[in-house]
């Protein structure tokens, strides 16, 4: 029988998925388990959309890629990555990037292929079922607890 320790230790990032959606009953079990995630004051700030419609997934991905290709600066309202990387975090990031591009046989100077690889994020690496997690923007104004809770929620469904 698999344990939570096994799920955490054996977790890995995926860059390709089988060309079939996750059955709805499995999605429901995963989301029900994830809904048990503890949250500050039991606010459960996550809003989840499970999408298995290829046309909808393509439209979402196309909209994101079109915006990226339009030259508009990244308009994220939350700065995810640090503006000034320092050790040991920068080293980890560089090593991960070098490892990925080396495995994919992509030269560092091959901007076209690297851009296509970045776009693959918004093609969901071929996944036929994608969970999108949001929170109400008002929940993070001046506080980040809702983001921490959403991260724990996503970890729980990733380990399900």
LINKAZI-V90498 format. One record per residue. RES is the residue in three letters. PHI is phi in degrees with one decimal (999 if undefined). Layout:
# LINKAZI-V90498
RES/PHI
RES/PHI
This chain:
# LINKAZI-V90498
UNK/999
UNK/-72.4
UNK/-114.0
UNK/-61.4
UNK/-62.0
UNK/-59.0
UNK/-61.6
UNK/-69.5
UNK/-65.1
UNK/-94.8
UNK/-64.0
UNK/-151.5
UNK/-81.3
UNK/-112.3
UNK/-121.4
UNK/-162.3
UNK/-133.3
UNK/-64.6
UNK/-81.4
UNK/-147.4
UNK/-72.3
UNK/-74.9
UNK/-55.7
UNK/-55.6
UNK/-65.3
UNK/-70.4
UNK/-57.0
UNK/-63.3
UNK/-63.3
UNK/-62.4
UNK/-68.3
UNK/-65.7
UNK/-62.3
UNK/-63.9
UNK/-65.4
UNK/-82.1
UNK/-58.3
UNK/-67.7
UNK/-144.8
UNK/-56.2
UNK/55.3
UNK/52.5
UNK/-73.5
UNK/41.5
UNK/-78.0
UNK/-81.0
UNK/-122.7
UNK/-118.5
UNK/-118.2
UNK/-103.1
UNK/-118.3
UNK/-124.1
UNK/-94.3
UNK/-57.3
UNK/-65.5
UNK/-64.7
UNK/-61.4
UNK/-64.2
UNK/-61.9
UNK/-63.6
UNK/-60.8
UNK/-59.5
UNK/-63.3
UNK/-66.6
UNK/-64.7
UNK/-59.4
UNK/-66.0
UNK/-61.3
UNK/-74.6
UNK/-76.3
UNK/91.1
UNK/-70.1
UNK/-61.6
UNK/-56.1
UNK/-104.6
UNK/-60.9
UNK/-87.6
UNK/-120.2
UNK/-76.1
UNK/-78.5
UNK/-89.7
UNK/-66.2
UNK/-75.1
UNK/-127.0
UNK/-74.1
UNK/-139.1
UNK/-68.4
UNK/-91.0
UNK/-67.4
UNK/-62.8
UNK/-60.5
UNK/-61.2
UNK/-63.1
UNK/-62.4
UNK/-60.2
UNK/-64.4
UNK/-62.4
UNK/-61.0
UNK/-61.4
UNK/-63.1
UNK/-66.9
UNK/-65.8
UNK/-60.6
UNK/-89.9
UNK/55.9
UNK/-114.6
UNK/-70.6
UNK/-55.7
UNK/-87.1
UNK/-84.0
UNK/-63.0
UNK/-61.9
UNK/-69.1
UNK/-63.0
UNK/-65.7
UNK/-60.4
UNK/-62.1
UNK/-64.2
UNK/-63.4
UNK/-57.7
UNK/-56.3
UNK/-97.5
UNK/-109.7
UNK/59.7
UNK/52.0
UNK/84.8
UNK/-62.2
UNK/-96.6
UNK/-135.4
UNK/-132.9
UNK/-100.2
UNK/-107.2
UNK/-116.7
UNK/-127.9
UNK/-141.0
UNK/-65.1
UNK/-57.1
UNK/-66.5
UNK/-74.1
UNK/-114.8
UNK/-75.7
UNK/82.4
UNK/-151.9
UNK/-115.2
UNK/-56.4
UNK/-63.4
UNK/-67.5
UNK/-62.8
UNK/-62.3
UNK/-65.0
UNK/-63.3
UNK/-64.2
UNK/-61.1
UNK/-65.0
UNK/-62.2
UNK/-63.7
UNK/-75.7
UNK/-67.9
UNK/-90.7
UNK/-75.6
